[in-house]
Amino acid sequence: MIDPTTWTPEELARHSVNTRQFIDFRQSTLPNGMRIIEAYNASGLTFTILPDRGLDIWAAHYNGLPLTWISQGSPHAPDFGQTWLQQMSGGLLTLCGLTHTGAPEVDDVTGVQRDFHGRINRMRAERVSVGDVDASGGEISLSLYGRVTQSALYAEQLVLERTITIVLGKPGLYIEDYITNVGDVPTPFMILYHFNFGFPLIAEGTRLQTPHAHIYPMNAQSRAAIDTWAEYAAPTANYESVVFLHHLKAMHGNTEVLLHRDDFGLAMRWPTEQLPYLSQWKNTRQGIYVNGVEPGNCIPEGQNKARKSGRLVMLQPGESRSIQLQLDVLHDADAVQESLQQIGRIQAEGTPVAGCQLEDYA
């Protein structure tokens, strides 16, 4: 069996004068004017990055199988004349924030109106560039960089710098975000990584495994479904979604969660210091069969409630936060079992993540 992870730069150079044959981020423009960037790395994993939607990740496939749901007409060009829900493209990652996550609300203090999940995923990236192939770490990797700003006159002045890295032959991706308050006043900072998954990764029989200290239902409807939080059902017409909040455990500052079905799955790993919360959105509705696994420094409760509960994070002038996440497609039973064992170790030996305050949802 061919294993691209064993290839060396010298071997590639002997066979081709262009490494883009094996690994690349390739940019083009859609008829609606949107830029898209296609990523591939000889692993079976391909995905599409949207520079004009905050460097979100839209369609993602493994060996041709979709990993995520996408909406009609997507990817949608950013349009602030439409609501967040009308602009929801689906896709692997829809970033929420940077100052609000949750339902629309009017600020209790300023009277400012906020739409669903903030503005960052409708902002256009600048300075988008692809680096050189890097083999210094023993693997052949390639990174894409971009910069997204969220600002308004007399309001927040935030900069998001994102780097997405792929490794030759490995069906995974690495996201590193660096968020800075370049303004002169403290700014609310809410960020939630709205990873969206769909059929066939999510289907009847799929399970979510998390190393948790406790799981809280977000509302009465979710409370009625708490016993089946880990299990995904078949599509149901008019299904009303539910949300569960996970107080995770971590080992050595890191945690891991897994979606799996038989011998196929997807693992997510991240340091919990900057992202202590995990929200699980179950939406097994017919035709809109999309389900979220969402690490964040907050939960999707809105800025008003986060402020009252003491969960609201403030980013001071000049302050920066660094966030890393890793996603890996698990393509056989051994890989799924390895992830299950690691989650089991964290469950048995790990400690509850510090900074996760959810007791008021008990």
C-alpha positions as CSV (number, residue, x, y, z in Angstrom):
1,M,0.0,0.0,0.0
2,I,1.3,3.5,-0.9
3,D,2.1,5.6,2.2
4,P,2.8,9.2,1.4
5,T,4.0,9.9,4.9
6,T,7.1,7.9,4.1
7,W,8.1,10.2,1.2
8,T,11.1,12.4,1.6
9,P,11.7,15.8,0.0
10,E,14.5,14.3,-2.0
11,E,12.2,11.5,-3.3
12,L,9.6,14.0,-4.4
13,A,12.3,16.1,-6.1
14,R,13.5,13.1,-8.1
15,H,9.9,12.5,-9.4
16,S,8.6,16.0,-9.9
17,V,9.8,19.6,-10.2
18,N,6.6,20.9,-8.6
19,T,5.6,19.8,-5.0
20,R,2.0,21.1,-5.8
21,Q,1.6,17.7,-7.4
22,F,1.5,16.3,-3.9
23,I,0.4,19.0,-1.5
24,D,-1.1,22.4,-2.1
25,F,-3.6,25.2,-1.3
26,R,-5.0,26.2,-4.7
27,Q,-7.0,29.5,-5.0
28,S,-9.7,30.3,-7.5
29,T,-12.7,32.5,-7.8
30,L,-16.4,31.5,-8.1
31,P,-18.8,33.2,-10.6
32,N,-20.3,35.1,-7.6
33,G,-16.9,36.7,-6.9
34,M,-16.1,34.6,-3.9
35,R,-12.5,33.4,-3.5
36,I,-12.1,29.7,-2.6
37,I,-9.0,27.8,-1.7
38,E,-8.9,24.0,-2.2
39,A,-6.6,22.0,0.1
40,Y,-5.2,18.6,-0.6
41,N,-2.3,16.6,0.7
42,A,-2.3,13.0,-0.9
43,S,-4.2,11.7,2.1
44,G,-7.7,11.4,0.8
45,L,-8.8,14.5,2.7
46,T,-9.8,17.5,0.7
47,F,-11.4,20.7,2.0
48,T,-12.4,24.2,0.8
49,I,-11.4,27.4,2.6
50,L,-13.5,30.6,2.3
51,P,-11.2,33.7,2.6
52,D,-14.3,35.9,2.1
53,R,-16.1,34.3,5.0
54,G,-13.5,34.8,7.7
55,L,-11.3,31.9,6.5
56,D,-14.0,29.4,7.4
57,I,-13.8,25.9,6.0
58,W,-16.7,24.9,3.8
59,A,-17.0,21.5,2.1
60,A,-14.7,18.7,3.3
61,H,-14.4,15.2,2.0
62,Y,-12.5,12.0,2.7
63,N,-11.9,9.8,-0.3
64,G,-15.0,11.4,-1.9
65,L,-17.2,11.0,1.2
66,P,-18.6,14.2,2.6
67,L,-17.8,14.9,6.2
68,T,-20.2,17.8,6.6
69,W,-23.6,19.2,5.6
70,I,-23.8,22.2,3.3
71,S,-26.7,24.6,2.7
72,Q,-28.6,25.4,-0.5
73,G,-26.8,28.0,-2.6
74,S,-23.6,27.9,-0.5
75,P,-21.0,29.1,-0.2
76,H,-22.8,32.4,0.3
77,A,-21.0,35.6,-0.3
78,P,-21.0,37.8,2.8
79,D,-24.1,40.0,2.9
80,F,-25.0,42.0,6.1
81,G,-28.4,42.6,4.5
82,Q,-29.3,39.1,5.4
83,T,-29.5,37.3,8.7
84,W,-26.8,35.0,10.0
85,L,-29.1,32.0,9.5
86,Q,-29.8,33.0,5.9
87,Q,-26.0,33.3,5.4
88,M,-25.2,30.0,7.0
89,S,-23.2,28.0,4.5
90,G,-22.7,24.9,6.7
91,G,-19.4,23.3,6.0
92,L,-16.7,22.0,8.4
93,L,-16.1,25.2,10.3
94,T,-18.2,28.3,10.9
95,L,-16.4,30.5,13.4
96,C,-18.6,32.3,15.8
97,G,-17.6,35.6,17.6
98,L,-15.5,37.5,18.2
99,T,-17.6,39.4,20.7
100,H,-20.9,37.4,20.7
101,T,-22.1,33.8,20.3
102,G,-25.6,32.7,20.7
103,A,-29.1,33.9,19.7
104,P,-29.8,37.5,18.6
105,E,-30.0,40.0,21.4
106,V,-30.1,43.7,22.3
107,D,-27.2,44.7,24.7
108,D,-28.4,45.3,28.2
109,V,-26.0,48.2,28.6
110,T,-25.5,49.9,25.2
111,G,-28.7,48.9,23.3
112,V,-26.6,47.6,20.4
113,Q,-28.4,44.8,18.4
114,R,-26.5,41.6,17.8
115,D,-27.3,38.9,15.3
116,F,-26.7,35.1,15.8
117,H,-23.2,34.2,16.6
118,G,-21.4,37.5,15.8
119,R,-19.8,39.0,12.7
120,I,-16.4,37.4,12.3
121,N,-17.5,34.8,9.7
122,R,-18.8,37.5,7.3
123,M,-15.5,39.4,7.3
124,R,-13.1,39.1,4.4
125,A,-9.6,38.0,5.0
126,E,-6.6,39.9,3.8
127,R,-2.9,39.1,3.4
128,V,-3.8,35.5,2.4
129,S,-0.6,33.6,1.5
130,V,0.8,30.1,1.3
131,G,4.2,29.4,2.7
132,D,7.0,27.2,1.5
133,V,6.9,23.4,1.9
134,D,8.4,22.6,5.3
135,A,10.3,19.4,6.0
136,S,12.1,20.6,9.1
137,G,10.0,18.6,11.6
138,G,10.4,15.2,10.0
139,E,7.2,15.6,8.1
140,I,6.4,17.4,4.9
141,S,3.9,20.2,5.7
142,L,2.4,23.3,4.1
143,S,0.6,26.2,5.8
144,L,-1.8,28.9,4.7
145,Y,-2.0,32.2,6.5
146,G,-4.6,35.0,6.5
147,R,-5.7,38.0,8.6
148,V,-9.3,38.9,9.4
149,T,-10.3,42.1,11.2
150,Q,-13.5,42.8,13.2
151,S,-13.9,46.4,14.0
152,A,-16.2,49.4,14.0
153,L,-15.7,53.1,14.8
154,Y,-15.9,53.6,18.6
155,A,-16.2,49.9,19.0
156,E,-14.1,46.7,19.1
157,Q,-10.8,46.7,17.3
158,L,-9.9,43.0,16.9
159,V,-7.5,41.1,14.6
160,L,-7.7,37.4,13.9
161,E,-4.6,35.8,12.4
162,R,-5.2,32.2,11.2
163,T,-2.8,29.6,10.0
164,I,-4.1,26.3,8.6
165,T,-1.5,23.5,8.2
166,I,-1.7,20.2,6.4
167,V,0.8,17.4,6.5
168,L,1.6,15.2,3.5
169,G,-0.3,11.9,3.6
170,K,-2.1,12.6,6.9
171,P,-5.9,13.0,6.7
172,G,-6.1,15.9,9.2
173,L,-5.6,19.6,9.6
174,Y,-4.2,22.0,12.2
175,I,-5.7,25.4,13.0
176,E,-3.8,28.0,14.9
177,D,-5.6,31.3,15.6
178,Y,-4.0,34.4,17.2
179,I,-6.5,37.0,18.3
180,T,-5.4,40.5,19.4
181,N,-7.2,43.5,20.8
182,V,-5.5,46.4,18.9
183,G,-7.8,49.0,20.5
184,D,-7.4,51.1,23.6
185,V,-10.2,49.7,25.7
186,P,-11.1,46.2,27.0
187,T,-13.3,44.3,24.6
188,P,-15.7,41.3,25.2
189,F,-14.1,38.2,23.7
190,M,-16.4,35.3,22.8
191,I,-15.1,32.7,20.4
192,L,-16.8,29.4,19.5
193,Y,-15.5,26.9,16.8
194,H,-18.8,25.8,15.2
195,F,-17.6,22.5,13.6
196,N,-20.5,21.1,11.6
197,F,-20.8,17.4,10.6
198,G,-23.3,15.6,8.5
199,F,-24.0,12.3,6.7
200,P,-22.4,9.8,6.4
201,L,-20.1,10.7,9.3
202,I,-23.2,11.5,11.3
203,A,-25.9,8.9,10.8
204,E,-28.1,6.6,12.8
205,G,-25.7,4.8,15.1
206,T,-23.0,7.5,15.3
207,R,-21.8,8.3,18.8
208,L,-19.9,11.2,20.4
209,Q,-17.3,10.2,23.0
210,T,-16.1,12.9,25.4
211,P,-14.0,12.6,28.6
212,H,-16.4,14.6,30.8
213,A,-16.8,15.4,34.4
214,H,-20.4,16.4,33.8
215,I,-22.9,17.1,31.0
216,Y,-25.5,19.8,31.3
217,P,-28.6,20.3,29.1
218,M,-28.9,23.9,27.9
219,N,-32.7,24.2,28.2
220,A,-35.8,22.2,29.1
221,Q,-36.0,20.5,25.7
222,S,-32.4,19.4,26.0
223,R,-33.0,18.1,29.5
224,A,-35.7,15.8,28.2
225,A,-33.1,14.2,25.8
226,I,-30.1,14.1,28.2
227,D,-30.1,10.3,28.4
228,T,-29.4,10.0,24.6
229,W,-26.9,12.9,24.4
230,A,-24.2,10.6,22.9
231,E,-26.3,8.9,20.3
232,Y,-27.4,10.2,16.9
233,A,-30.7,9.1,15.4
234,A,-32.1,8.9,11.9
235,P,-33.4,12.1,10.2
236,T,-36.7,13.2,11.6
237,A,-39.1,15.7,10.0
238,N,-39.5,19.0,12.1
239,Y,-36.9,17.8,14.7
240,E,-36.2,20.6,17.2
241,S,-32.5,20.8,18.0
242,V,-31.0,20.3,21.5
243,V,-27.8,21.5,23.0
244,F,-25.6,19.9,25.7
245,L,-22.8,21.6,27.5
246,H,-19.8,19.4,28.4
247,H,-17.5,20.1,31.3
248,L,-14.6,18.1,30.0
249,K,-11.6,16.5,31.6
250,A,-8.0,17.0,30.4
251,M,-4.6,15.5,30.8
252,H,-1.4,17.6,30.6
253,G,-3.6,20.5,29.5
254,N,-5.2,18.7,26.5
255,T,-8.4,16.9,25.7
256,E,-9.8,14.8,22.9
257,V,-13.3,14.0,21.6
258,L,-14.5,11.6,19.0
259,L,-17.4,11.1,16.6
260,H,-17.4,7.5,15.3
261,R,-19.5,5.1,13.4
262,D,-18.3,1.5,13.1
263,D,-14.7,1.7,11.9
264,F,-14.8,5.3,10.7
265,G,-14.6,8.5,12.8
266,L,-13.2,12.0,13.3
267,A,-11.2,13.1,16.4
268,M,-10.7,16.6,17.7
269,R,-7.9,17.6,20.0
270,W,-7.0,20.9,21.6
271,P,-5.4,22.5,24.7
272,T,-8.2,23.5,27.1
273,E,-6.6,26.6,28.7
274,Q,-8.0,28.9,26.0
275,L,-11.0,26.8,25.1
276,P,-12.4,25.3,28.3
277,Y,-16.0,24.8,27.0
278,L,-17.5,22.3,24.6
279,S,-21.1,22.7,23.3
280,Q,-22.8,19.9,21.4
281,W,-25.6,20.8,19.0
282,K,-27.8,17.9,17.9
283,N,-29.8,18.7,14.9
284,T,-30.9,15.5,13.2
285,R,-33.7,17.2,11.2
286,Q,-34.7,15.8,7.9
287,G,-32.9,17.6,5.1
288,I,-31.0,19.9,7.5
289,Y,-29.1,17.0,9.1
290,V,-26.2,19.0,10.6
291,N,-24.7,18.5,14.0
292,G,-22.2,20.7,15.8
293,V,-19.2,19.8,18.1
294,E,-18.1,23.2,19.3
295,P,-15.1,24.0,21.4
296,G,-15.0,27.6,22.8
297,N,-14.0,30.0,25.4
298,C,-17.7,30.4,26.0
299,I,-21.0,28.7,25.4
300,P,-23.7,30.0,22.9
301,E,-25.6,32.0,25.5
302,G,-25.1,35.5,24.3
303,Q,-23.0,38.4,25.7
304,N,-25.7,39.6,28.1
305,K,-26.0,36.3,30.0
306,A,-22.3,35.6,29.9
307,R,-21.7,39.0,31.6
308,K,-24.3,38.3,34.3
309,S,-23.0,34.7,34.9
310,G,-19.3,35.8,35.1
311,R,-18.4,33.7,32.1
312,L,-17.7,36.7,29.8
313,V,-14.0,36.9,28.9
314,M,-12.5,40.4,28.4
315,L,-9.6,41.0,26.1
316,Q,-7.5,43.9,27.4
317,P,-5.8,46.6,25.1
318,G,-2.9,45.0,23.4
319,E,-3.7,41.5,24.8
320,S,-3.5,38.5,22.5
321,R,-4.8,34.9,22.8
322,S,-3.4,31.9,20.9
323,I,-5.7,28.9,20.1
324,Q,-4.8,25.6,18.5
325,L,-7.0,22.8,17.3
326,Q,-6.3,19.5,15.5
327,L,-8.8,17.4,13.5
328,D,-8.0,13.9,12.3
329,V,-10.1,11.6,10.1
330,L,-9.9,8.0,11.5
331,H,-10.2,5.7,8.6
332,D,-10.0,2.2,10.2
333,A,-11.0,0.3,13.3
334,D,-7.5,0.5,14.8
335,A,-7.4,4.3,14.6
336,V,-10.9,4.6,16.1
337,Q,-9.9,2.2,18.9
338,E,-6.8,4.2,19.7
339,S,-8.8,7.4,20.1
340,L,-11.4,5.6,22.3
341,Q,-8.5,4.4,24.5
342,Q,-7.0,7.9,24.8
343,I,-10.4,9.3,25.7
344,G,-10.8,6.5,28.2
345,R,-7.5,7.4,29.8
346,I,-8.5,11.1,30.1
347,Q,-11.8,10.1,31.6
348,A,-10.1,7.9,34.2
349,E,-7.0,9.9,35.0
350,G,-7.7,13.4,33.8
351,T,-8.9,16.3,35.9
352,P,-12.0,18.6,35.2
353,V,-11.0,21.5,33.0
354,A,-10.4,24.7,35.0
355,G,-12.3,27.8,34.1
356,C,-15.4,25.9,32.9
357,Q,-18.3,27.3,35.0
358,L,-21.6,25.6,34.2
359,E,-23.2,24.9,37.6
360,D,-26.1,27.3,36.9
361,Y,-27.2,24.9,34.1
362,A,-27.5,21.9,36.6
